[in-house]
Amino acid sequence: MVMLSSNEPDPYVILAALGIENPTSVTSVAGGTDTTLWCVQQAGETYALRVFRPKQRDLYQREQIAMNLAVEANLPVPRVVAAEICGDYPALLLSWCPGRTLGEQLLLQPWRVWALGKSFGRMQARLHAVADSDALGA
Protein backbone atom coordinates (compact mmCIF):
# COMPACT_ATOMS: atom_id res chain seq x y z
CA MET A 1 0.00 0.00 0.00
CA VAL A 2 1.28 3.47 -0.90
CA MET A 3 1.60 5.96 1.95
CA LEU A 4 -0.18 9.21 1.13
CA SER A 5 -0.56 12.49 2.94
CA SER A 6 -3.97 13.10 4.48
CA ASN A 7 -4.80 15.53 1.64
CA GLU A 8 -4.17 13.07 -1.20
CA PRO A 9 -6.72 10.62 -2.58
CA ASP A 10 -5.91 6.93 -2.15
CA PRO A 11 -5.63 5.47 -5.68
CA TYR A 12 -6.42 1.95 -4.42
CA VAL A 13 -9.74 3.05 -2.92
CA ILE A 14 -10.64 4.93 -6.09
CA LEU A 15 -9.61 2.03 -8.32
CA ALA A 16 -11.82 -0.33 -6.31
CA ALA A 17 -14.76 2.06 -6.83
CA LEU A 18 -13.98 1.96 -10.57
CA GLY A 19 -13.98 -1.84 -10.62
CA ILE A 20 -10.21 -2.43 -10.54
CA GLU A 21 -9.45 -4.82 -7.69
CA ASN A 22 -5.90 -5.84 -6.78
CA PRO A 23 -3.95 -3.99 -9.49
CA THR A 24 -0.53 -5.38 -10.34
CA SER A 25 1.04 -1.94 -9.98
CA VAL A 26 0.06 1.66 -9.34
CA THR A 27 2.73 4.25 -10.15
CA SER A 28 2.46 7.99 -9.74
CA VAL A 29 3.01 9.88 -13.00
CA ALA A 30 4.78 13.22 -12.79
CA GLY A 31 3.79 16.19 -14.87
CA GLY A 32 0.10 16.69 -14.21
CA THR A 33 -0.51 20.17 -12.84
CA ASP A 34 -4.29 20.17 -12.62
CA THR A 35 -5.06 16.60 -11.57
CA THR A 36 -3.27 13.65 -9.99
CA LEU A 37 -2.31 10.87 -12.37
CA TRP A 38 -1.26 7.24 -11.89
CA CYS A 39 -0.27 4.50 -14.30
CA VAL A 40 -2.20 1.36 -13.34
CA GLN A 41 -1.53 -2.18 -14.48
CA GLN A 42 -3.91 -5.06 -14.00
CA ALA A 43 -4.48 -8.33 -15.85
CA GLY A 44 -2.18 -7.40 -18.73
CA GLU A 45 -3.87 -4.02 -19.28
CA THR A 46 -2.43 -0.58 -18.64
CA TYR A 47 -4.62 2.35 -17.63
CA ALA A 48 -4.27 5.95 -16.56
CA LEU A 49 -6.10 6.92 -13.38
CA ARG A 50 -6.82 10.63 -13.41
CA VAL A 51 -8.14 12.05 -10.14
CA PHE A 52 -9.54 15.57 -9.95
CA ARG A 53 -9.67 17.80 -6.89
CA PRO A 54 -13.05 17.91 -5.08
CA LYS A 55 -13.80 21.39 -6.46
CA GLN A 56 -13.32 20.20 -10.06
CA ARG A 57 -16.58 18.29 -10.62
CA ASP A 58 -17.60 20.53 -13.51
CA LEU A 59 -14.21 20.08 -15.18
CA TYR A 60 -14.44 16.31 -14.63
CA GLN A 61 -17.84 16.20 -16.37
CA ARG A 62 -16.75 18.42 -19.28
CA GLU A 63 -13.55 16.43 -19.85
CA GLN A 64 -15.46 13.16 -19.83
CA ILE A 65 -17.86 14.50 -22.47
CA ALA A 66 -15.03 15.99 -24.55
CA MET A 67 -13.02 12.76 -24.49
CA ASN A 68 -16.03 10.69 -25.53
CA LEU A 69 -16.73 13.11 -28.41
CA ALA A 70 -13.09 12.92 -29.51
CA VAL A 71 -13.18 9.10 -29.47
CA GLU A 72 -16.39 9.17 -31.55
CA ALA A 73 -14.57 11.45 -34.04
CA ASN A 74 -11.73 8.88 -34.28
CA LEU A 75 -9.16 11.23 -32.77
CA PRO A 76 -6.14 9.62 -31.06
CA VAL A 77 -7.16 10.24 -27.44
CA PRO A 78 -7.49 7.96 -24.41
CA ARG A 79 -10.80 6.14 -24.08
CA VAL A 80 -12.81 6.60 -20.87
CA VAL A 81 -12.99 3.10 -19.38
CA ALA A 82 -14.81 4.09 -16.17
CA ALA A 83 -15.84 7.25 -14.33
CA GLU A 84 -16.86 7.70 -10.72
CA ILE A 85 -16.95 10.22 -7.92
CA CYS A 86 -15.33 8.45 -5.01
CA GLY A 87 -15.94 10.36 -1.81
CA ASP A 88 -15.13 13.92 -2.84
CA TYR A 89 -12.80 12.94 -5.69
CA PRO A 90 -14.03 12.74 -9.31
CA ALA A 91 -11.96 10.16 -11.17
CA LEU A 92 -11.54 8.88 -14.71
CA LEU A 93 -9.99 5.53 -15.58
CA LEU A 94 -8.56 5.94 -19.07
CA SER A 95 -6.90 3.71 -21.59
CA TRP A 96 -3.14 4.20 -21.53
CA CYS A 97 -1.58 5.93 -24.52
CA PRO A 98 2.01 4.76 -24.89
CA GLY A 99 4.62 7.07 -26.29
CA ARG A 100 6.46 10.26 -25.47
CA THR A 101 5.15 13.63 -24.46
CA LEU A 102 5.79 16.55 -26.77
CA GLY A 103 8.35 17.88 -24.27
CA GLU A 104 10.22 14.56 -24.20
CA GLN A 105 10.30 14.40 -28.01
CA LEU A 106 11.60 17.96 -28.24
CA LEU A 107 14.44 17.10 -25.84
CA LEU A 108 15.38 14.16 -28.07
CA GLN A 109 14.96 16.04 -31.36
CA PRO A 110 15.10 19.80 -30.75
CA TRP A 111 15.61 20.48 -34.47
CA ARG A 112 12.01 19.29 -35.04
CA VAL A 113 10.48 22.08 -32.93
CA TRP A 114 8.72 23.72 -35.88
CA ALA A 115 7.29 20.51 -37.36
CA LEU A 116 6.20 19.16 -33.98
CA GLY A 117 4.67 22.51 -33.02
CA LYS A 118 2.64 22.62 -36.24
CA SER A 119 1.49 19.04 -35.75
CA PHE A 120 0.51 19.76 -32.15
CA GLY A 121 -1.42 22.86 -33.24
CA ARG A 122 -3.32 20.94 -35.91
CA MET A 123 -4.33 18.28 -33.38
CA GLN A 124 -5.45 20.93 -30.89
CA ALA A 125 -7.59 22.53 -33.61
CA ARG A 126 -9.20 19.15 -34.40
CA LEU A 127 -9.94 18.55 -30.71
CA HIS A 128 -11.47 21.98 -30.27
CA ALA A 129 -13.62 21.53 -33.39
CA VAL A 130 -15.10 18.31 -31.99
CA ALA A 131 -15.91 19.58 -28.51
CA ASP A 132 -18.34 22.42 -29.15
CA SER A 133 -19.53 24.59 -26.28
CA ASP A 134 -23.15 23.32 -26.40
CA ALA A 135 -22.12 19.70 -25.80
CA LEU A 136 -19.84 20.72 -22.95
CA GLY A 137 -22.32 23.00 -21.26
CA ALA A 138 -19.91 25.93 -21.45
ABEGO torsion letter per residue (X at the ends): XBBBBAABBBAAAAAAAAGBBGBABBBBBBGBAABBBBBBBBGGBBBBBBBBBAAAAAAAAAAAAAAAAAAAAGBBBBBBABBBBBEABBBBBBBBBBEBBAAAAAAABAAAAAAAAAAAAAAAAAAAAABBAAAAGX
